[in-house]
């Protein structure tokens, strides 16, 4: 990860965030300039898709996710009211996307217009997309996020200011949507206020470092400005800034930045959970980690005292840095939660892709890369998924299954280039609402390990009479694999059960 200063509030945009469909670049590179997006050009070729899915054919899960996406985006513009854009007004703009995305066009009372899209596929529909400009330019600038899971089409030349401040958050997928809604619930925004004073709070609260804004009245601004200066920790300069207008943000990089007052600090603590305290030395009684990799979020809690003590010993090697604003850009996909003896909770965000930077809420430090790797190894199932989750998988036939089938057949895929072990001790889940509910097992499974040398192997696990099924719906099968000794994790796939 490369160090850089953030020069403006929107400067958190990472290279992978934006692929503009106007002269867009190939996957993995920064997108083109945000001028008119020629997303309806004849040469703008998406992969061959299934028959276009009408609104009532969009899977309920995707429809709910689209509703969450629009609600999250619009929550950042609390002074505006959004309504649907008639389909006939956006039909041409979405013509190249409608077979691969569930789409919703929205228009605000102040003139903002956008179209949100949620992918209907498991793979990125825009992978390898060619964006020639042979046809009539579109009115919309199109950006993709989270490996194509989301797209955002913004009306070019309209009152679209503010969307770019959400790019980094959208890039983190569903966790970013949850974060946006949480920010709004706390009556803050991720979009800089246009007309009112505000406090800018730069920290890690969600999946990436971001600035939250606390809107103020003119009277609140005056009271806070005239308050008593607060005692601030070293290395937190620029994390809190009181602004009367947008232009005041530029004071971050000058000597004219106002001193942080006690009222500013108190407000940031109450509304944002701001904390500049470095890692506590108090004994830890519980340690857990979540990591997003290969399109999934995995979680693990350390199960023995020895591992917890070793983790705390490693984390004491973190070298505090002097300037939070210079913390490396990019996504911090690993999150460690530590619970102390006094029930205080500390959250650390770890950058695992090529760096060893650790972020607290508003502080950061560096950890030797070997030690960062050892931290991950302590959480062995997460370590296994992070290293091999993209190479080992199971695949269940797309055809619908029934509760009367004696077994469920699937293909175990091994792309490691070497032998792996697998354990046929199946666990089944059913999707109920937003949660996966584990099915009760009727038969017992001993969980004997078998070896697999080949790249693919067809296997079956008992179904009827072995598990308490729950009628029609979406199910998930999970088995354990072990590509190395001591490195074991779960792989899964979903299937549909119908009568």
N, C-alpha and C positions, 0 to 999 in steps of 0.2 A: 504494500500500500504506500502511496506516495504522499508525503507531507505537502500541505498547501494552506495558505491563509484564505479565509472566506472574505471576499471583498464586498459583497452585497448580500442581502438576506437570501436571495435566490441562488446563491453560488454553491449550494450543496448538490447541484446536479452532477451525477456521476456519468461516466462514459456510456455505461450500459443502459441508462435510463431511457434515452430518447432515440427512436429511429423514426424520423419524420418521413412521411410517405412522399414528400416532394423531393425528388432527387435523393431518395433515402440510401444510406450506405448499407453495406452487407452486415449480417449479424455479427455482433461483437465489437462494432466500431461505433463512434459517435455519429448521431444522426445529422442530416442536412439542416440548413438554416430554416427557420420557421417562416417561410413565405407561403404562398398558396399551395396547398397539397394537391397533387394531381392523382388522387387516389382512384379516380374513375377512368384513368387513362387506359386505352386498349391494351397497352403493353404491361399493365400492372397485374401480373398473373399470380393469383393464389393457387394452391394445389387443388386438384379436382375434388369437389365436395359432393356430399349426398344431396338429395333433393332439398330445396329450401324449406326450413322448418318455420311454419307459421307460429304466431304467438301462443296458440293453444297447444302446440306440439313441442315447445321448448320445455325440457325437463324442469320439474319444480325446483330442484336444487339450483339450477342455473338461473332461473327466474328470481329466486330469492337473493342469490348473490348479486344479480344486476340491481335489484332494489336496494340492497345494502350499499352497493357502489355509488349509486346516485344520491342516496341519503347521506353518505359520508362526504361526498364532494360538496353537496349543497349545505351541509352543516357548517362549512367554513365561510359561508356568506350569510350570516344571520340577519342582515338587514334587507335581504332580497327574498322574494317569493318566486318559486319555480313552478312552471306548468309544462305539460307535454306539448311537444311540437307535432302538429299533424303529420302523419306518415307520408303523405304525398309531397310535403315540402323537403323531406330528407331522402326520398326514394333513390334519386340519382346518386347522391353522395355516398350512400351505403351499398350501392349495387355490387361492389366487389367484395363486400364483407358479410352480407346478410346470410350466406349459406354456412358460414363458419362461426358467426357470433350472434348471440342474443343482444339486441340493440335497443336503446332508449334515447330519443331526442328530447332535450329539455331547454326551456327558455325562461330567463328571469325577468322580473319586473323592471330591472334597470338595463336590460338589453344584452345580457350575456346569453350565448347560445352554445350548446355542446351536445355531442352524441356519445354516450357511454356504451362500451361493448364488453361482453364476457364471452370467452371462447367456449364453444360447444365441444371441443375436442381435447383429448389428452395431450397430444403433441401441439407444438406451436404452429398455428395455421399460416403464419407469416414467414416461416423458415425459408431462407433462400429466395425471398420475394424480389422480383424484378420490377423496378419502378421507373419505367420509361415515360416520357411525356408526349406520347403520340396523340392523345385525345384532348378533349376540352378540360381545362383546369377545374378542379373542384373548389367550392367556397370554403372548404374545411381543411384545416391543418390536422393531420393524423399522427398520433404518437402511440407506440406500443410499450407495455410495461410487463414486468414479471414474466419474461419469456413468452410474451404473446398472450398471456391469460387475460389481460385487460387491454383495451384500446380506448383512447380518448380523442375525439374529433372536435376541434374547436373552430368556431366560426371566424374565418379570417377577416380582419378589418372591423370586427365588432367590438363590443365592450367586454373583451375576454380577459382583462387583466386579473391576475391572481392564480390562474390555473397552474402556471409554471412553478409556483411555490409548493405545489402538491406532488410534483414529479417524483422526488426521491421517496416519498411515502408510498405512492402508488407502485413504485418499483418493487416494494417488499410484499406485494400481494395482499392476501386476506388479513394478515396481521396489521398492515398499514391502514386498511379500512377500519378495523377495530380501534386503532389508535386515533384516527380522525374523529370517530364518534365519541371516544373518551375525552378528547380535547374539547369538543363542543359541549359535552355534559358538564365539564368544569367551567363553562362560559368563557373559554379562551378560543383563539383561532390560530391556524397555521398560515393564514394570509394576513399580511400587514394591513392594519386599518388605514383607510384613506382620509377620513375627516376628523378623527378624534385622537387625543393623546393616548399613549399606551406604554406598558412596560414590556420590553423585549427580553425573553428568558431563553437563553441558549443552553441546551442540555441534552441528555439522553433519557427520554421517558418512554419512547416507543422503540421501533426496530432500528432506527438510524438516528444520528445526531440531528437535531432540528431546532428551529427557533419557534417558540410559542409566544403569542401576543396576548397580553391582558388589556383589554380596552378600558379607558378611564374617562370620566367626565373632566371638564376643565377644572372644577373645584377639587376633585380628587388629585389631579395632577399637581395643583398648587400646594396642597397639604403635603404630599409625598416629597416634592422638590425641596420644601423648606424644613424637612425633618432632620434629625440628628444622623451624622455619618455612621455607617455600620462598620464593624470590624470584619474584614473579609479574609478568607484563607489565601495563602500564596497560590498563584497559578489560576485564579478564577477571574482575572481581569477580562472584561468584555462579556462575561456570561450574563450580567444583568445591566440593562440600560433603560433609563427613563427618557422617553421621547415625547415632545409636544406635537411633532409632525413627522412625516415619513423621512424628510431630509435629515433629521437628527441622527438617523442610524449611521450616517457617515462619520459621526464623532467617535465611533468605535476605534477608528484607526488614526485618531489625532489626540493631541494633548487636551482638547476641550471637552472630553467625555466627563459628564458630571459624576461626582462621588456617589457611590451607592448609599442610600439612606436606610435606616432601620425599617422604615415603612415599606420601602421597595423590597427588602429582603423578606420581611414578614409576608407580604402579599405573594411573592414568588413561592414561598414555602407552602402557604395555604392553598393557592390555586394551581400550582404545578408540581408540588412535591419536591421542590428544589432543595438540594443538599450538596454542599461543597466539602463535606467531610471525607477525608481519605479513608482507606480501608482500616477497619477497626482491628485492634489486637486482641479483642475478647475471644474466648473459646467459642467454637462453632459446635452446635449440637445437631444441625441438619444441613445437608448440602445437596442441591439438585441442579440439573442442567437441562436446558432445552437447546436444540440445534435445528435450524432449517437447512436441509440439504436434499437435493434430488426431488424437489417439489413437495417434500413432506416435512413436518415438524415432529421431531422425536424428543422424548423426555425421559430422564432417568434420575433416580435418587440413590445416593450412595448408601449401601446397606450395612457397613460395619465401621466401627470407631477408627480402626487403623487407616482406612482410606480417607476418612474425614480429616484426621490429623495430618496425613501426608499432603492433602490438598491445601490445608491452611499453611503448612510449612512452605509449600511452593509459592503460594500467593504472597507470602511475606517478602519474596524476592522482587516484587514489583518495584521499579524505580519511579517515583513520582516525577512528573514533568512540570515545567513551570507555566505553560500557557495552554489552557484547554482549547482555545480557538485554533491552535496549530495541530490538533490531533488529526491523525490520518483520515482522509475521506474514505467513503465506501461503506459497505454493509457489515455490521457486526452481528453475524448470524448465530453466534454462541452466547447464551445467557446463563450465568451462574447465579443462583440465589442462595445466600447464606443466612441461616437463622442462628442468632446468638443465644447464650444462656438466659439473657434478660428478655428474650423474644423480639429483639430488634432484628430487622431484616435489611440486608444489604444486597444490592443487585449489581453484578459486574457484566459488562458486555465485552466479548472477546472477538477480535478480528482473527479469523483462522486461515484466510487465504493469502499466504505469503508473508504475513506479518505477525507480530506478537504484541499488539497494542491492547491494553485493557482500559475500558472506560467505566467510570462510575457515573453518577448522575451529572455532576459538573466538574469532574476531575479526570485526568487520565495518566497512565503510567505505562512503562515498557517492561515486558517480561522476556527473558532470554527464550529464543525459539525452542530450544530443547526442553525447557521447563513447560512452555505452552503445550508442546506435544505430549508431555507426561500428564498434564492436566486432563487432556482429552482421553488418554489411555485409562485413566482411573474410571471414566464412564465408558465401560467397554462396549455396551450395546450401541451407544451413540458413535463411538469410535469406529465400530464395524460398519455401521450404516454410512457414516461419512466417507469411509475409504472404499467400500464395495457396493453401496446401495445403487450405484448407477450401472453395475455389472452383473448383479444377481437379481432375478425377479421370477415371479410366477405369472402365468397367463391362463386365464379361464376362457373357454369358448364363449363368444358373444351371444349365442343362442340362449333363450330363456330356459330356465330349469323349473322343476316342480318339487313339491315336498315329498312326492312318492318315489323319487329316484333313490336307489340303494346307495349310490356313491356320487361324489363330485370328482370329475377328472380334470386335471390341469397339466400344464407343461412347465417344468422347472428349467429356467434358462440360466446358463453359466457363461458369462463373458470374461472371466478372469484369466483364461488361458491356462489354468491349472485345475487340479482336483479340488472339490469342496465336499464338505459333509452336510447332510440335511437330516432333520428330525421330523418324522411324520407323526407329530402329536398335534393335530389340528385344533385351532380355535376359530369358531365362527362368531360373527357379529351381525346384527341387523341395524340398519339406519332408522332411527326413530327421532323425528324432528331434526335437530342439529347435532345429535349425539349418536355414537355407535354403542349398542347394548350387546354385551356378551351373551351368547346362548348357553343355556345350562347343558352340560354334557351328561348323557345317560350312560354311555359306555366308557370304560376306563382306557387310557392310552399310556403305554409304557414309555414312549419317547425314545426308542432305540435309534442310535445314529447309523446312517448308511452313507457310503461314499459314492460320489458321482464324478466320473472322469470326462464324460462327453459334454458337449455344449448345450444339448437339450435332452430332456428325459420326461416321458409321459408317466404320470403318477395318479393315483386315486386315493381318496380318503372316504371313510364311511359317512353317510348322510342320514337316510331314513332310519329311525330307531336309535341313532347314536346321539342325536341332539334334539332338544325341545325347540322345534321351529316355530315361527311366529307369523305364518301366513304370507301373503304376497308382499313384495317389496324388494328393496336393495339390500343384499347381503355381502359380507366380506369374509374371505378365507385367509387365515394367517398360519404360516409354518415357520420354523426356525432353521437358519442355515449357519454354517461355521466355515468360513474360508481359511481361517487359521486357528491353531490351537489357542483356546482361551478367548477367542473373538467370535461371539455368537450374537445374532440379531434376527429380527423378524422381517419377512417379506410377505406381501399380501396382494390380492386382487379382488375385485368386486364382481358380482354376478346378480342377475335378476331372477326372482322366483315368481312364477305366475301359476294360475290354476290350470 
